[in-house]
């Protein structure tokens, strides 16, 4: 991956993105998708702080359930993105033959 080349010390945001990619097994995404992935990761970090704030503020159970279900949908979306990326690479390899 071109974004992470070299042995020099990586900036903090790159380390966070690598951790995020590893968590969701997105290491095989194309370089052009990394910029979008970074924006999404930053948004999700903000949402994680929001969820923690809800828990500490003793928000209504219904509101907490909504946030939990939405978080589960985000997790499922990452799985779908990973599978679509895999399928796309397989299709590209078939087209090359």
Chimera marker file (.cmm) of the C-alpha trace (Angstrom):
<marker_set name="trace">
<marker id="1" x="0.000" y="0.000" z="0.000" r="1" g="1" b="0" radius="0.5"/>
<marker id="2" x="1.498" y="3.286" z="-1.094" r="1" g="1" b="0" radius="0.5"/>
<marker id="3" x="0.176" y="5.345" z="1.796" r="1" g="1" b="0" radius="0.5"/>
<marker id="4" x="2.183" y="3.486" z="4.439" r="1" g="1" b="0" radius="0.5"/>
<marker id="5" x="5.495" y="2.971" z="2.672" r="1" g="1" b="0" radius="0.5"/>
<marker id="6" x="8.804" y="3.603" z="4.401" r="1" g="1" b="0" radius="0.5"/>
<marker id="7" x="10.252" y="2.897" z="7.841" r="1" g="1" b="0" radius="0.5"/>
<marker id="8" x="10.074" y="6.435" z="9.253" r="1" g="1" b="0" radius="0.5"/>
<marker id="9" x="7.811" y="7.189" z="12.204" r="1" g="1" b="0" radius="0.5"/>
<marker id="10" x="4.183" y="7.260" z="11.108" r="1" g="1" b="0" radius="0.5"/>
<marker id="11" x="1.928" y="10.183" z="12.004" r="1" g="1" b="0" radius="0.5"/>
<marker id="12" x="-0.665" y="9.534" z="14.695" r="1" g="1" b="0" radius="0.5"/>
<marker id="13" x="-3.580" y="9.706" z="12.240" r="1" g="1" b="0" radius="0.5"/>
<marker id="14" x="-1.929" y="7.071" z="10.011" r="1" g="1" b="0" radius="0.5"/>
<marker id="15" x="-1.476" y="4.778" z="13.017" r="1" g="1" b="0" radius="0.5"/>
<marker id="16" x="-5.155" y="5.206" z="13.896" r="1" g="1" b="0" radius="0.5"/>
<marker id="17" x="-6.174" y="4.457" z="10.308" r="1" g="1" b="0" radius="0.5"/>
<marker id="18" x="-4.016" y="1.321" z="10.249" r="1" g="1" b="0" radius="0.5"/>
<marker id="19" x="-5.596" y="0.185" z="13.522" r="1" g="1" b="0" radius="0.5"/>
<marker id="20" x="-9.037" y="0.856" z="12.082" r="1" g="1" b="0" radius="0.5"/>
<marker id="21" x="-8.203" y="-1.064" z="8.889" r="1" g="1" b="0" radius="0.5"/>
<marker id="22" x="-6.921" y="-4.004" z="10.896" r="1" g="1" b="0" radius="0.5"/>
<marker id="23" x="-9.998" y="-4.040" z="13.119" r="1" g="1" b="0" radius="0.5"/>
<marker id="24" x="-12.315" y="-4.277" z="10.115" r="1" g="1" b="0" radius="0.5"/>
<marker id="25" x="-9.890" y="-6.317" z="7.965" r="1" g="1" b="0" radius="0.5"/>
<marker id="26" x="-9.744" y="-3.632" z="5.270" r="1" g="1" b="0" radius="0.5"/>
<marker id="27" x="-6.030" y="-3.914" z="4.513" r="1" g="1" b="0" radius="0.5"/>
<marker id="28" x="-6.657" y="-4.958" z="0.902" r="1" g="1" b="0" radius="0.5"/>
<marker id="29" x="-8.607" y="-1.856" z="-0.119" r="1" g="1" b="0" radius="0.5"/>
<marker id="30" x="-7.247" y="0.141" z="-3.019" r="1" g="1" b="0" radius="0.5"/>
<marker id="31" x="-5.199" y="3.251" z="-2.302" r="1" g="1" b="0" radius="0.5"/>
<marker id="32" x="-7.887" y="5.473" z="-3.838" r="1" g="1" b="0" radius="0.5"/>
<marker id="33" x="-10.385" y="4.239" z="-1.233" r="1" g="1" b="0" radius="0.5"/>
<marker id="34" x="-8.107" y="5.098" z="1.690" r="1" g="1" b="0" radius="0.5"/>
<marker id="35" x="-8.967" y="8.804" z="1.669" r="1" g="1" b="0" radius="0.5"/>
<marker id="36" x="-12.667" y="8.036" z="2.017" r="1" g="1" b="0" radius="0.5"/>
<marker id="37" x="-11.911" y="5.375" z="4.621" r="1" g="1" b="0" radius="0.5"/>
<marker id="38" x="-9.974" y="7.907" z="6.674" r="1" g="1" b="0" radius="0.5"/>
<marker id="39" x="-12.910" y="10.347" z="6.684" r="1" g="1" b="0" radius="0.5"/>
<marker id="40" x="-15.297" y="7.582" z="7.726" r="1" g="1" b="0" radius="0.5"/>
<marker id="41" x="-12.943" y="6.451" z="10.497" r="1" g="1" b="0" radius="0.5"/>
<marker id="42" x="-12.701" y="9.998" z="11.850" r="1" g="1" b="0" radius="0.5"/>
<marker id="43" x="-16.496" y="10.305" z="11.869" r="1" g="1" b="0" radius="0.5"/>
<marker id="44" x="-16.847" y="7.006" z="13.703" r="1" g="1" b="0" radius="0.5"/>
<marker id="45" x="-14.341" y="8.080" z="16.350" r="1" g="1" b="0" radius="0.5"/>
<marker id="46" x="-16.552" y="11.102" z="17.002" r="1" g="1" b="0" radius="0.5"/>
<marker id="47" x="-19.603" y="8.853" z="17.234" r="1" g="1" b="0" radius="0.5"/>
<marker id="48" x="-17.837" y="6.606" z="19.743" r="1" g="1" b="0" radius="0.5"/>
<marker id="49" x="-17.331" y="9.606" z="22.005" r="1" g="1" b="0" radius="0.5"/>
<marker id="50" x="-21.009" y="10.460" z="21.575" r="1" g="1" b="0" radius="0.5"/>
<marker id="51" x="-22.023" y="6.927" z="22.614" r="1" g="1" b="0" radius="0.5"/>
<marker id="52" x="-19.867" y="7.131" z="25.728" r="1" g="1" b="0" radius="0.5"/>
<marker id="53" x="-21.482" y="10.459" z="26.582" r="1" g="1" b="0" radius="0.5"/>
<marker id="54" x="-24.934" y="8.905" z="26.256" r="1" g="1" b="0" radius="0.5"/>
<marker id="55" x="-23.994" y="6.098" z="28.619" r="1" g="1" b="0" radius="0.5"/>
<marker id="56" x="-22.725" y="8.527" z="31.242" r="1" g="1" b="0" radius="0.5"/>
<marker id="57" x="-25.744" y="10.808" z="30.926" r="1" g="1" b="0" radius="0.5"/>
<marker id="58" x="-28.144" y="7.951" z="31.603" r="1" g="1" b="0" radius="0.5"/>
<marker id="59" x="-29.992" y="8.463" z="28.318" r="1" g="1" b="0" radius="0.5"/>
<marker id="60" x="-33.270" y="6.671" z="27.744" r="1" g="1" b="0" radius="0.5"/>
<marker id="61" x="-32.982" y="2.969" z="27.008" r="1" g="1" b="0" radius="0.5"/>
<marker id="62" x="-34.732" y="3.475" z="23.657" r="1" g="1" b="0" radius="0.5"/>
<marker id="63" x="-32.148" y="6.033" z="22.577" r="1" g="1" b="0" radius="0.5"/>
<marker id="64" x="-29.276" y="3.800" z="23.643" r="1" g="1" b="0" radius="0.5"/>
<marker id="65" x="-30.859" y="0.884" z="21.763" r="1" g="1" b="0" radius="0.5"/>
<marker id="66" x="-31.099" y="2.988" z="18.586" r="1" g="1" b="0" radius="0.5"/>
<marker id="67" x="-27.442" y="3.913" z="18.792" r="1" g="1" b="0" radius="0.5"/>
<marker id="68" x="-26.492" y="0.287" z="19.451" r="1" g="1" b="0" radius="0.5"/>
<marker id="69" x="-28.482" y="-0.961" z="16.465" r="1" g="1" b="0" radius="0.5"/>
<marker id="70" x="-26.984" y="1.725" z="14.237" r="1" g="1" b="0" radius="0.5"/>
<marker id="71" x="-23.512" y="0.692" z="15.401" r="1" g="1" b="0" radius="0.5"/>
<marker id="72" x="-24.315" y="-2.902" z="14.473" r="1" g="1" b="0" radius="0.5"/>
<marker id="73" x="-25.347" y="-1.733" z="10.997" r="1" g="1" b="0" radius="0.5"/>
<marker id="74" x="-22.032" y="0.070" z="10.619" r="1" g="1" b="0" radius="0.5"/>
<marker id="75" x="-20.199" y="-3.136" z="11.560" r="1" g="1" b="0" radius="0.5"/>
<marker id="76" x="-22.227" y="-5.064" z="8.975" r="1" g="1" b="0" radius="0.5"/>
<marker id="77" x="-21.443" y="-2.430" z="6.347" r="1" g="1" b="0" radius="0.5"/>
<marker id="78" x="-17.710" y="-2.938" z="6.895" r="1" g="1" b="0" radius="0.5"/>
<marker id="79" x="-18.160" y="-6.652" z="6.341" r="1" g="1" b="0" radius="0.5"/>
<marker id="80" x="-20.072" y="-5.974" z="3.118" r="1" g="1" b="0" radius="0.5"/>
<marker id="81" x="-17.415" y="-3.526" z="1.911" r="1" g="1" b="0" radius="0.5"/>
<marker id="82" x="-14.721" y="-6.136" z="2.563" r="1" g="1" b="0" radius="0.5"/>
<marker id="83" x="-16.648" y="-8.805" z="0.655" r="1" g="1" b="0" radius="0.5"/>
<marker id="84" x="-17.387" y="-6.481" z="-2.265" r="1" g="1" b="0" radius="0.5"/>
<marker id="85" x="-13.724" y="-5.542" z="-2.474" r="1" g="1" b="0" radius="0.5"/>
<marker id="86" x="-12.776" y="-9.217" z="-2.598" r="1" g="1" b="0" radius="0.5"/>
<marker id="87" x="-15.370" y="-9.893" z="-5.301" r="1" g="1" b="0" radius="0.5"/>
<marker id="88" x="-14.162" y="-6.925" z="-7.330" r="1" g="1" b="0" radius="0.5"/>
<marker id="89" x="-10.572" y="-8.188" z="-7.271" r="1" g="1" b="0" radius="0.5"/>
<marker id="90" x="-11.723" y="-11.622" z="-8.395" r="1" g="1" b="0" radius="0.5"/>
<marker id="91" x="-13.743" y="-10.101" z="-11.243" r="1" g="1" b="0" radius="0.5"/>
<marker id="92" x="-10.766" y="-7.994" z="-12.311" r="1" g="1" b="0" radius="0.5"/>
<marker id="93" x="-8.539" y="-11.070" z="-12.362" r="1" g="1" b="0" radius="0.5"/>
<marker id="94" x="-11.100" y="-12.929" z="-14.488" r="1" g="1" b="0" radius="0.5"/>
<marker id="95" x="-11.258" y="-9.988" z="-16.925" r="1" g="1" b="0" radius="0.5"/>
<marker id="96" x="-7.472" y="-10.011" z="-17.229" r="1" g="1" b="0" radius="0.5"/>
<marker id="97" x="-7.511" y="-13.635" z="-18.412" r="1" g="1" b="0" radius="0.5"/>
<link id1="1" id2="2" r="1" g="1" b="0" radius="0.2"/>
<link id1="2" id2="3" r="1" g="1" b="0" radius="0.2"/>
<link id1="3" id2="4" r="1" g="1" b="0" radius="0.2"/>
<link id1="4" id2="5" r="1" g="1" b="0" radius="0.2"/>
<link id1="5" id2="6" r="1" g="1" b="0" radius="0.2"/>
<link id1="6" id2="7" r="1" g="1" b="0" radius="0.2"/>
<link id1="7" id2="8" r="1" g="1" b="0" radius="0.2"/>
<link id1="8" id2="9" r="1" g="1" b="0" radius="0.2"/>
<link id1="9" id2="10" r="1" g="1" b="0" radius="0.2"/>
<link id1="10" id2="11" r="1" g="1" b="0" radius="0.2"/>
<link id1="11" id2="12" r="1" g="1" b="0" radius="0.2"/>
<link id1="12" id2="13" r="1" g="1" b="0" radius="0.2"/>
<link id1="13" id2="14" r="1" g="1" b="0" radius="0.2"/>
<link id1="14" id2="15" r="1" g="1" b="0" radius="0.2"/>
<link id1="15" id2="16" r="1" g="1" b="0" radius="0.2"/>
<link id1="16" id2="17" r="1" g="1" b="0" radius="0.2"/>
<link id1="17" id2="18" r="1" g="1" b="0" radius="0.2"/>
<link id1="18" id2="19" r="1" g="1" b="0" radius="0.2"/>
<link id1="19" id2="20" r="1" g="1" b="0" radius="0.2"/>
<link id1="20" id2="21" r="1" g="1" b="0" radius="0.2"/>
<link id1="21" id2="22" r="1" g="1" b="0" radius="0.2"/>
<link id1="22" id2="23" r="1" g="1" b="0" radius="0.2"/>
<link id1="23" id2="24" r="1" g="1" b="0" radius="0.2"/>
<link id1="24" id2="25" r="1" g="1" b="0" radius="0.2"/>
<link id1="25" id2="26" r="1" g="1" b="0" radius="0.2"/>
<link id1="26" id2="27" r="1" g="1" b="0" radius="0.2"/>
<link id1="27" id2="28" r="1" g="1" b="0" radius="0.2"/>
<link id1="28" id2="29" r="1" g="1" b="0" radius="0.2"/>
<link id1="29" id2="30" r="1" g="1" b="0" radius="0.2"/>
<link id1="30" id2="31" r="1" g="1" b="0" radius="0.2"/>
<link id1="31" id2="32" r="1" g="1" b="0" radius="0.2"/>
<link id1="32" id2="33" r="1" g="1" b="0" radius="0.2"/>
<link id1="33" id2="34" r="1" g="1" b="0" radius="0.2"/>
<link id1="34" id2="35" r="1" g="1" b="0" radius="0.2"/>
<link id1="35" id2="36" r="1" g="1" b="0" radius="0.2"/>
<link id1="36" id2="37" r="1" g="1" b="0" radius="0.2"/>
<link id1="37" id2="38" r="1" g="1" b="0" radius="0.2"/>
<link id1="38" id2="39" r="1" g="1" b="0" radius="0.2"/>
<link id1="39" id2="40" r="1" g="1" b="0" radius="0.2"/>
<link id1="40" id2="41" r="1" g="1" b="0" radius="0.2"/>
<link id1="41" id2="42" r="1" g="1" b="0" radius="0.2"/>
<link id1="42" id2="43" r="1" g="1" b="0" radius="0.2"/>
<link id1="43" id2="44" r="1" g="1" b="0" radius="0.2"/>
<link id1="44" id2="45" r="1" g="1" b="0" radius="0.2"/>
<link id1="45" id2="46" r="1" g="1" b="0" radius="0.2"/>
<link id1="46" id2="47" r="1" g="1" b="0" radius="0.2"/>
<link id1="47" id2="48" r="1" g="1" b="0" radius="0.2"/>
<link id1="48" id2="49" r="1" g="1" b="0" radius="0.2"/>
<link id1="49" id2="50" r="1" g="1" b="0" radius="0.2"/>
<link id1="50" id2="51" r="1" g="1" b="0" radius="0.2"/>
<link id1="51" id2="52" r="1" g="1" b="0" radius="0.2"/>
<link id1="52" id2="53" r="1" g="1" b="0" radius="0.2"/>
<link id1="53" id2="54" r="1" g="1" b="0" radius="0.2"/>
<link id1="54" id2="55" r="1" g="1" b="0" radius="0.2"/>
<link id1="55" id2="56" r="1" g="1" b="0" radius="0.2"/>
<link id1="56" id2="57" r="1" g="1" b="0" radius="0.2"/>
<link id1="57" id2="58" r="1" g="1" b="0" radius="0.2"/>
<link id1="58" id2="59" r="1" g="1" b="0" radius="0.2"/>
<link id1="59" id2="60" r="1" g="1" b="0" radius="0.2"/>
<link id1="60" id2="61" r="1" g="1" b="0" radius="0.2"/>
<link id1="61" id2="62" r="1" g="1" b="0" radius="0.2"/>
<link id1="62" id2="63" r="1" g="1" b="0" radius="0.2"/>
<link id1="63" id2="64" r="1" g="1" b="0" radius="0.2"/>
<link id1="64" id2="65" r="1" g="1" b="0" radius="0.2"/>
<link id1="65" id2="66" r="1" g="1" b="0" radius="0.2"/>
<link id1="66" id2="67" r="1" g="1" b="0" radius="0.2"/>
<link id1="67" id2="68" r="1" g="1" b="0" radius="0.2"/>
<link id1="68" id2="69" r="1" g="1" b="0" radius="0.2"/>
<link id1="69" id2="70" r="1" g="1" b="0" radius="0.2"/>
<link id1="70" id2="71" r="1" g="1" b="0" radius="0.2"/>
<link id1="71" id2="72" r="1" g="1" b="0" radius="0.2"/>
<link id1="72" id2="73" r="1" g="1" b="0" radius="0.2"/>
<link id1="73" id2="74" r="1" g="1" b="0" radius="0.2"/>
<link id1="74" id2="75" r="1" g="1" b="0" radius="0.2"/>
<link id1="75" id2="76" r="1" g="1" b="0" radius="0.2"/>
<link id1="76" id2="77" r="1" g="1" b="0" radius="0.2"/>
<link id1="77" id2="78" r="1" g="1" b="0" radius="0.2"/>
<link id1="78" id2="79" r="1" g="1" b="0" radius="0.2"/>
<link id1="79" id2="80" r="1" g="1" b="0" radius="0.2"/>
<link id1="80" id2="81" r="1" g="1" b="0" radius="0.2"/>
<link id1="81" id2="82" r="1" g="1" b="0" radius="0.2"/>
<link id1="82" id2="83" r="1" g="1" b="0" radius="0.2"/>
<link id1="83" id2="84" r="1" g="1" b="0" radius="0.2"/>
<link id1="84" id2="85" r="1" g="1" b="0" radius="0.2"/>
<link id1="85" id2="86" r="1" g="1" b="0" radius="0.2"/>
<link id1="86" id2="87" r="1" g="1" b="0" radius="0.2"/>
<link id1="87" id2="88" r="1" g="1" b="0" radius="0.2"/>
<link id1="88" id2="89" r="1" g="1" b="0" radius="0.2"/>
<link id1="89" id2="90" r="1" g="1" b="0" radius="0.2"/>
<link id1="90" id2="91" r="1" g="1" b="0" radius="0.2"/>
<link id1="91" id2="92" r="1" g="1" b="0" radius="0.2"/>
<link id1="92" id2="93" r="1" g="1" b="0" radius="0.2"/>
<link id1="93" id2="94" r="1" g="1" b="0" radius="0.2"/>
<link id1="94" id2="95" r="1" g="1" b="0" radius="0.2"/>
<link id1="95" id2="96" r="1" g="1" b="0" radius="0.2"/>
<link id1="96" id2="97" r="1" g="1" b="0" radius="0.2"/>
</marker_set>
